[in-house]
Amino acid sequence: MSDHIIINGIGGFGYHGVFDHERKNGQNFSIDLDIELKNKKAGKSDSIDDAVDYSKVINLAHKILVGEPVNLIERVAELIAKAILAEFPAKSVEVVVHKANAPVGLPVSDIAVRIKRSR
């Protein structure tokens, strides 16, 4: 049995993309996270000292999202997953990066990349 922390809709403005106009103008992105970990101790103790601080997870992911531009949202997801696994006691992490205004030639409501990485 595993426990999960799920955080949806971390938003930020970034300059990721392969086209010049994406790098120049930027756009809104959002992230969803599903972090698998052992959370039983925090549930029993009711102490933040035994839990993962959600605000630290959110700030780490947001910093990458709005940080150094990369070409692909696949890379953004990979960077976030790697950072979370390095910083927190997660067994695995699933990262979804949404790029609602991806320049794909036809209207779409959302394009997203989902990855899952484990220790």
PyMOL commands that place a pseudoatom at each C-alpha (Angstrom):
pseudoatom trace, name=CA, resn=MET, resi=1, chain=A, elem=C, hetatm=0, pos=[0.000, 0.000, 0.000]
pseudoatom trace, name=CA, resn=SER, resi=2, chain=A, elem=C, hetatm=0, pos=[1.280, 3.443, -0.798]
pseudoatom trace, name=CA, resn=ASP, resi=3, chain=A, elem=C, hetatm=0, pos=[0.417, 6.989, 0.104]
pseudoatom trace, name=CA, resn=HIS, resi=4, chain=A, elem=C, hetatm=0, pos=[0.267, 9.919, -2.283]
pseudoatom trace, name=CA, resn=ILE, resi=5, chain=A, elem=C, hetatm=0, pos=[0.450, 13.675, -2.125]
pseudoatom trace, name=CA, resn=ILE, resi=6, chain=A, elem=C, hetatm=0, pos=[-1.420, 15.120, -5.095]
pseudoatom trace, name=CA, resn=ILE, resi=7, chain=A, elem=C, hetatm=0, pos=[-1.024, 18.752, -6.087]
pseudoatom trace, name=CA, resn=ASN, resi=8, chain=A, elem=C, hetatm=0, pos=[-2.856, 20.072, -9.149]
pseudoatom trace, name=CA, resn=GLY, resi=9, chain=A, elem=C, hetatm=0, pos=[-2.675, 23.313, -11.064]
pseudoatom trace, name=CA, resn=ILE, resi=10, chain=A, elem=C, hetatm=0, pos=[0.670, 24.837, -10.134]
pseudoatom trace, name=CA, resn=GLY, resi=11, chain=A, elem=C, hetatm=0, pos=[0.705, 27.714, -12.606]
pseudoatom trace, name=CA, resn=GLY, resi=12, chain=A, elem=C, hetatm=0, pos=[3.487, 29.821, -14.000]
pseudoatom trace, name=CA, resn=PHE, resi=13, chain=A, elem=C, hetatm=0, pos=[4.576, 31.890, -16.965]
pseudoatom trace, name=CA, resn=GLY, resi=14, chain=A, elem=C, hetatm=0, pos=[7.495, 30.426, -18.880]
pseudoatom trace, name=CA, resn=TYR, resi=15, chain=A, elem=C, hetatm=0, pos=[9.390, 30.736, -22.136]
pseudoatom trace, name=CA, resn=HIS, resi=16, chain=A, elem=C, hetatm=0, pos=[9.624, 27.074, -23.127]
pseudoatom trace, name=CA, resn=GLY, resi=17, chain=A, elem=C, hetatm=0, pos=[9.201, 26.014, -26.734]
pseudoatom trace, name=CA, resn=VAL, resi=18, chain=A, elem=C, hetatm=0, pos=[10.979, 25.309, -29.974]
pseudoatom trace, name=CA, resn=PHE, resi=19, chain=A, elem=C, hetatm=0, pos=[9.715, 28.390, -31.825]
pseudoatom trace, name=CA, resn=ASP, resi=20, chain=A, elem=C, hetatm=0, pos=[11.218, 31.867, -31.556]
pseudoatom trace, name=CA, resn=HIS, resi=21, chain=A, elem=C, hetatm=0, pos=[7.852, 33.450, -30.700]
pseudoatom trace, name=CA, resn=GLU, resi=22, chain=A, elem=C, hetatm=0, pos=[7.442, 31.054, -27.748]
pseudoatom trace, name=CA, resn=ARG, resi=23, chain=A, elem=C, hetatm=0, pos=[10.849, 32.013, -26.417]
pseudoatom trace, name=CA, resn=LYS, resi=24, chain=A, elem=C, hetatm=0, pos=[10.180, 35.723, -26.965]
pseudoatom trace, name=CA, resn=ASN, resi=25, chain=A, elem=C, hetatm=0, pos=[6.550, 36.037, -25.803]
pseudoatom trace, name=CA, resn=GLY, resi=26, chain=A, elem=C, hetatm=0, pos=[6.252, 33.179, -23.336]
pseudoatom trace, name=CA, resn=GLN, resi=27, chain=A, elem=C, hetatm=0, pos=[2.997, 31.614, -22.180]
pseudoatom trace, name=CA, resn=ASN, resi=28, chain=A, elem=C, hetatm=0, pos=[1.198, 30.118, -19.225]
pseudoatom trace, name=CA, resn=PHE, resi=29, chain=A, elem=C, hetatm=0, pos=[1.959, 26.568, -18.161]
pseudoatom trace, name=CA, resn=SER, resi=30, chain=A, elem=C, hetatm=0, pos=[0.656, 24.440, -15.328]
pseudoatom trace, name=CA, resn=ILE, resi=31, chain=A, elem=C, hetatm=0, pos=[1.840, 21.366, -13.474]
pseudoatom trace, name=CA, resn=ASP, resi=32, chain=A, elem=C, hetatm=0, pos=[0.129, 18.501, -11.675]
pseudoatom trace, name=CA, resn=LEU, resi=33, chain=A, elem=C, hetatm=0, pos=[2.098, 16.315, -9.273]
pseudoatom trace, name=CA, resn=ASP, resi=34, chain=A, elem=C, hetatm=0, pos=[1.439, 12.911, -7.748]
pseudoatom trace, name=CA, resn=ILE, resi=35, chain=A, elem=C, hetatm=0, pos=[4.131, 12.020, -5.222]
pseudoatom trace, name=CA, resn=GLU, resi=36, chain=A, elem=C, hetatm=0, pos=[4.196, 8.483, -3.849]
pseudoatom trace, name=CA, resn=LEU, resi=37, chain=A, elem=C, hetatm=0, pos=[5.752, 8.203, -0.404]
pseudoatom trace, name=CA, resn=LYS, resi=38, chain=A, elem=C, hetatm=0, pos=[5.386, 6.727, 3.051]
pseudoatom trace, name=CA, resn=ASN, resi=39, chain=A, elem=C, hetatm=0, pos=[3.117, 9.107, 4.893]
pseudoatom trace, name=CA, resn=LYS, resi=40, chain=A, elem=C, hetatm=0, pos=[1.970, 6.928, 7.800]
pseudoatom trace, name=CA, resn=LYS, resi=41, chain=A, elem=C, hetatm=0, pos=[4.174, 8.617, 10.410]
pseudoatom trace, name=CA, resn=ALA, resi=42, chain=A, elem=C, hetatm=0, pos=[2.756, 12.074, 9.617]
pseudoatom trace, name=CA, resn=GLY, resi=43, chain=A, elem=C, hetatm=0, pos=[-0.781, 10.700, 9.758]
pseudoatom trace, name=CA, resn=LYS, resi=44, chain=A, elem=C, hetatm=0, pos=[-0.174, 9.277, 13.219]
pseudoatom trace, name=CA, resn=SER, resi=45, chain=A, elem=C, hetatm=0, pos=[1.835, 12.132, 14.727]
pseudoatom trace, name=CA, resn=ASP, resi=46, chain=A, elem=C, hetatm=0, pos=[-0.048, 15.060, 13.163]
pseudoatom trace, name=CA, resn=SER, resi=47, chain=A, elem=C, hetatm=0, pos=[3.288, 16.885, 13.063]
pseudoatom trace, name=CA, resn=ILE, resi=48, chain=A, elem=C, hetatm=0, pos=[4.651, 18.885, 10.132]
pseudoatom trace, name=CA, resn=ASP, resi=49, chain=A, elem=C, hetatm=0, pos=[8.087, 17.585, 11.115]
pseudoatom trace, name=CA, resn=ASP, resi=50, chain=A, elem=C, hetatm=0, pos=[7.007, 14.122, 9.918]
pseudoatom trace, name=CA, resn=ALA, resi=51, chain=A, elem=C, hetatm=0, pos=[5.384, 15.341, 6.702]
pseudoatom trace, name=CA, resn=VAL, resi=52, chain=A, elem=C, hetatm=0, pos=[6.480, 16.692, 3.365]
pseudoatom trace, name=CA, resn=ASP, resi=53, chain=A, elem=C, hetatm=0, pos=[5.929, 20.453, 3.310]
pseudoatom trace, name=CA, resn=TYR, resi=54, chain=A, elem=C, hetatm=0, pos=[3.645, 21.047, 0.313]
pseudoatom trace, name=CA, resn=SER, resi=55, chain=A, elem=C, hetatm=0, pos=[4.785, 24.624, -0.062]
pseudoatom trace, name=CA, resn=LYS, resi=56, chain=A, elem=C, hetatm=0, pos=[8.379, 23.464, -0.562]
pseudoatom trace, name=CA, resn=VAL, resi=57, chain=A, elem=C, hetatm=0, pos=[7.293, 21.007, -3.261]
pseudoatom trace, name=CA, resn=ILE, resi=58, chain=A, elem=C, hetatm=0, pos=[5.255, 23.703, -5.004]
pseudoatom trace, name=CA, resn=ASN, resi=59, chain=A, elem=C, hetatm=0, pos=[8.061, 26.260, -4.857]
pseudoatom trace, name=CA, resn=LEU, resi=60, chain=A, elem=C, hetatm=0, pos=[10.601, 23.784, -6.237]
pseudoatom trace, name=CA, resn=ALA, resi=61, chain=A, elem=C, hetatm=0, pos=[8.374, 22.819, -9.166]
pseudoatom trace, name=CA, resn=HIS, resi=62, chain=A, elem=C, hetatm=0, pos=[7.397, 26.445, -9.844]
pseudoatom trace, name=CA, resn=LYS, resi=63, chain=A, elem=C, hetatm=0, pos=[11.028, 27.580, -9.870]
pseudoatom trace, name=CA, resn=ILE, resi=64, chain=A, elem=C, hetatm=0, pos=[11.778, 25.098, -12.652]
pseudoatom trace, name=CA, resn=LEU, resi=65, chain=A, elem=C, hetatm=0, pos=[8.580, 25.936, -14.539]
pseudoatom trace, name=CA, resn=VAL, resi=66, chain=A, elem=C, hetatm=0, pos=[9.357, 29.660, -14.708]
pseudoatom trace, name=CA, resn=GLY, resi=67, chain=A, elem=C, hetatm=0, pos=[13.119, 29.216, -14.867]
pseudoatom trace, name=CA, resn=GLU, resi=68, chain=A, elem=C, hetatm=0, pos=[15.605, 28.586, -17.644]
pseudoatom trace, name=CA, resn=PRO, resi=69, chain=A, elem=C, hetatm=0, pos=[13.755, 27.992, -20.934]
pseudoatom trace, name=CA, resn=VAL, resi=70, chain=A, elem=C, hetatm=0, pos=[13.965, 24.592, -22.604]
pseudoatom trace, name=CA, resn=ASN, resi=71, chain=A, elem=C, hetatm=0, pos=[12.604, 23.384, -25.918]
pseudoatom trace, name=CA, resn=LEU, resi=72, chain=A, elem=C, hetatm=0, pos=[10.222, 20.665, -24.764]
pseudoatom trace, name=CA, resn=ILE, resi=73, chain=A, elem=C, hetatm=0, pos=[7.703, 20.270, -21.967]
pseudoatom trace, name=CA, resn=GLU, resi=74, chain=A, elem=C, hetatm=0, pos=[9.044, 16.720, -21.718]
pseudoatom trace, name=CA, resn=ARG, resi=75, chain=A, elem=C, hetatm=0, pos=[12.271, 18.286, -20.461]
pseudoatom trace, name=CA, resn=VAL, resi=76, chain=A, elem=C, hetatm=0, pos=[10.407, 20.495, -17.980]
pseudoatom trace, name=CA, resn=ALA, resi=77, chain=A, elem=C, hetatm=0, pos=[8.697, 17.386, -16.586]
pseudoatom trace, name=CA, resn=GLU, resi=78, chain=A, elem=C, hetatm=0, pos=[12.000, 15.515, -16.369]
pseudoatom trace, name=CA, resn=LEU, resi=79, chain=A, elem=C, hetatm=0, pos=[13.708, 18.357, -14.502]
pseudoatom trace, name=CA, resn=ILE, resi=80, chain=A, elem=C, hetatm=0, pos=[10.857, 18.611, -12.011]
pseudoatom trace, name=CA, resn=ALA, resi=81, chain=A, elem=C, hetatm=0, pos=[10.741, 14.854, -11.397]
pseudoatom trace, name=CA, resn=LYS, resi=82, chain=A, elem=C, hetatm=0, pos=[14.496, 14.688, -10.870]
pseudoatom trace, name=CA, resn=ALA, resi=83, chain=A, elem=C, hetatm=0, pos=[14.437, 17.611, -8.422]
pseudoatom trace, name=CA, resn=ILE, resi=84, chain=A, elem=C, hetatm=0, pos=[11.567, 16.185, -6.374]
pseudoatom trace, name=CA, resn=LEU, resi=85, chain=A, elem=C, hetatm=0, pos=[13.227, 12.772, -6.101]
pseudoatom trace, name=CA, resn=ALA, resi=86, chain=A, elem=C, hetatm=0, pos=[16.469, 14.432, -5.014]
pseudoatom trace, name=CA, resn=GLU, resi=87, chain=A, elem=C, hetatm=0, pos=[14.875, 16.736, -2.438]
pseudoatom trace, name=CA, resn=PHE, resi=88, chain=A, elem=C, hetatm=0, pos=[12.054, 14.709, -0.881]
pseudoatom trace, name=CA, resn=PRO, resi=89, chain=A, elem=C, hetatm=0, pos=[11.626, 11.122, 0.415]
pseudoatom trace, name=CA, resn=ALA, resi=90, chain=A, elem=C, hetatm=0, pos=[9.451, 10.091, -2.527]
pseudoatom trace, name=CA, resn=LYS, resi=91, chain=A, elem=C, hetatm=0, pos=[9.296, 6.535, -3.858]
pseudoatom trace, name=CA, resn=SER, resi=92, chain=A, elem=C, hetatm=0, pos=[8.089, 7.886, -7.182]
pseudoatom trace, name=CA, resn=VAL, resi=93, chain=A, elem=C, hetatm=0, pos=[6.693, 11.029, -8.713]
pseudoatom trace, name=CA, resn=GLU, resi=94, chain=A, elem=C, hetatm=0, pos=[4.328, 11.595, -11.590]
pseudoatom trace, name=CA, resn=VAL, resi=95, chain=A, elem=C, hetatm=0, pos=[4.577, 14.992, -13.267]
pseudoatom trace, name=CA, resn=VAL, resi=96, chain=A, elem=C, hetatm=0, pos=[2.101, 16.397, -15.776]
pseudoatom trace, name=CA, resn=VAL, resi=97, chain=A, elem=C, hetatm=0, pos=[3.075, 19.588, -17.592]
pseudoatom trace, name=CA, resn=HIS, resi=98, chain=A, elem=C, hetatm=0, pos=[0.224, 21.370, -19.393]
pseudoatom trace, name=CA, resn=LYS, resi=99, chain=A, elem=C, hetatm=0, pos=[0.801, 23.706, -22.323]
pseudoatom trace, name=CA, resn=ALA, resi=100, chain=A, elem=C, hetatm=0, pos=[-2.652, 24.949, -23.246]
pseudoatom trace, name=CA, resn=ASN, resi=101, chain=A, elem=C, hetatm=0, pos=[-1.527, 27.271, -26.034]
pseudoatom trace, name=CA, resn=ALA, resi=102, chain=A, elem=C, hetatm=0, pos=[0.831, 24.935, -27.853]
pseudoatom trace, name=CA, resn=PRO, resi=103, chain=A, elem=C, hetatm=0, pos=[1.284, 26.031, -31.467]
pseudoatom trace, name=CA, resn=VAL, resi=104, chain=A, elem=C, hetatm=0, pos=[0.003, 22.874, -33.178]
pseudoatom trace, name=CA, resn=GLY, resi=105, chain=A, elem=C, hetatm=0, pos=[-1.965, 24.396, -36.052]
pseudoatom trace, name=CA, resn=LEU, resi=106, chain=A, elem=C, hetatm=0, pos=[-5.446, 23.545, -34.785]
pseudoatom trace, name=CA, resn=PRO, resi=107, chain=A, elem=C, hetatm=0, pos=[-7.402, 24.568, -31.696]
pseudoatom trace, name=CA, resn=VAL, resi=108, chain=A, elem=C, hetatm=0, pos=[-6.986, 22.266, -28.704]
pseudoatom trace, name=CA, resn=SER, resi=109, chain=A, elem=C, hetatm=0, pos=[-8.022, 22.849, -25.115]
pseudoatom trace, name=CA, resn=ASP, resi=110, chain=A, elem=C, hetatm=0, pos=[-4.811, 21.410, -23.686]
pseudoatom trace, name=CA, resn=ILE, resi=111, chain=A, elem=C, hetatm=0, pos=[-1.674, 19.498, -24.511]
pseudoatom trace, name=CA, resn=ALA, resi=112, chain=A, elem=C, hetatm=0, pos=[0.101, 17.775, -21.679]
pseudoatom trace, name=CA, resn=VAL, resi=113, chain=A, elem=C, hetatm=0, pos=[3.022, 15.461, -21.075]
pseudoatom trace, name=CA, resn=ARG, resi=114, chain=A, elem=C, hetatm=0, pos=[2.863, 12.956, -18.219]
pseudoatom trace, name=CA, resn=ILE, resi=115, chain=A, elem=C, hetatm=0, pos=[5.938, 11.157, -16.893]
pseudoatom trace, name=CA, resn=LYS, resi=116, chain=A, elem=C, hetatm=0, pos=[6.522, 8.912, -13.914]
pseudoatom trace, name=CA, resn=ARG, resi=117, chain=A, elem=C, hetatm=0, pos=[9.947, 8.450, -12.361]
pseudoatom trace, name=CA, resn=SER, resi=118, chain=A, elem=C, hetatm=0, pos=[10.965, 6.221, -9.458]
pseudoatom trace, name=CA, resn=ARG, resi=119, chain=A, elem=C, hetatm=0, pos=[13.961, 5.701, -7.267]
for i in range(1, 119): cmd.bond("trace and resi %d" % i, "trace and resi %d" % (i + 1))
show_as sticks, trace
zoom trace
